[in-house]
Amino acid sequence: MEFLKTFNIQKENNGVSSGKIYLNGAGSKITSFSPVDGSEIGSVFSASPTQYEQIVNTAASAFESWRNVPAPKRGEIVRQFGEKLRKNKEA
């Protein structure tokens, strides 16, 4: 589980984010288990219905801004994001 630390993933994590805002999940706890040995990998707290609405509204607002960014600039941002992901490909 050492590789999870590279991405700052803890034993318990909040799973409510729009990318701009992060909330302490007030919904149910979802636990992931290893398919290899059944051991617990970690868990995440989901959104409550109210938090879900808040995140969806935030994302919809972000979309309104993002769609006005010219396609070449959006492409460059996505390319840079891909480079960051590739840096941690092995992990």
Contacts in CASP RR format, 6 or more apart in sequence:
PFRMAT RR
TARGET T0000
AUTHOR 0000-0000-0000
METHOD contacts of the structure
MODEL  1
MEFLKTFNIQKENNGVSSGKIYLNGAGSKITSFSPVDGSEIGSVFSASPT
QYEQIVNTAASAFESWRNVPAPKRGEIVRQFGEKLRKNKEA
1 41 0 8 1.000
3 91 0 8 1.000
4 41 0 8 1.000
6 88 0 8 1.000
6 91 0 8 1.000
7 88 0 8 1.000
7 91 0 8 1.000
9 42 0 8 1.000
10 42 0 8 1.000
11 42 0 8 1.000
11 43 0 8 1.000
12 29 0 8 1.000
12 42 0 8 1.000
12 43 0 8 1.000
12 44 0 8 1.000
12 45 0 8 1.000
13 42 0 8 1.000
13 43 0 8 1.000
13 44 0 8 1.000
13 45 0 8 1.000
14 22 0 8 1.000
14 23 0 8 1.000
14 24 0 8 1.000
14 25 0 8 1.000
14 44 0 8 1.000
14 45 0 8 1.000
15 25 0 8 1.000
15 44 0 8 1.000
15 45 0 8 1.000
15 46 0 8 1.000
15 47 0 8 1.000
16 22 0 8 1.000
16 23 0 8 1.000
16 24 0 8 1.000
16 25 0 8 1.000
16 45 0 8 1.000
16 46 0 8 1.000
16 47 0 8 1.000
16 51 0 8 1.000
16 55 0 8 1.000
17 23 0 8 1.000
17 55 0 8 1.000
18 55 0 8 1.000
18 58 0 8 1.000
18 59 0 8 1.000
18 62 0 8 1.000
20 58 0 8 1.000
20 62 0 8 1.000
21 54 0 8 1.000
21 55 0 8 1.000
21 58 0 8 1.000
23 47 0 8 1.000
23 51 0 8 1.000
23 54 0 8 1.000
23 55 0 8 1.000
24 45 0 8 1.000
25 45 0 8 1.000
25 46 0 8 1.000
25 47 0 8 1.000
25 48 0 8 1.000
25 51 0 8 1.000
26 45 0 8 1.000
26 47 0 8 1.000
26 48 0 8 1.000
26 50 0 8 1.000
26 51 0 8 1.000
27 45 0 8 1.000
27 46 0 8 1.000
27 47 0 8 1.000
27 48 0 8 1.000
27 51 0 8 1.000
28 45 0 8 1.000
28 46 0 8 1.000
29 43 0 8 1.000
29 44 0 8 1.000
29 45 0 8 1.000
29 46 0 8 1.000
30 43 0 8 1.000
30 44 0 8 1.000
30 45 0 8 1.000
30 46 0 8 1.000
31 40 0 8 1.000
31 42 0 8 1.000
31 43 0 8 1.000
32 40 0 8 1.000
32 41 0 8 1.000
32 42 0 8 1.000
32 43 0 8 1.000
32 44 0 8 1.000
33 39 0 8 1.000
33 40 0 8 1.000
33 41 0 8 1.000
34 40 0 8 1.000
34 41 0 8 1.000
47 55 0 8 1.000
66 74 0 8 1.000
69 77 0 8 1.000
END
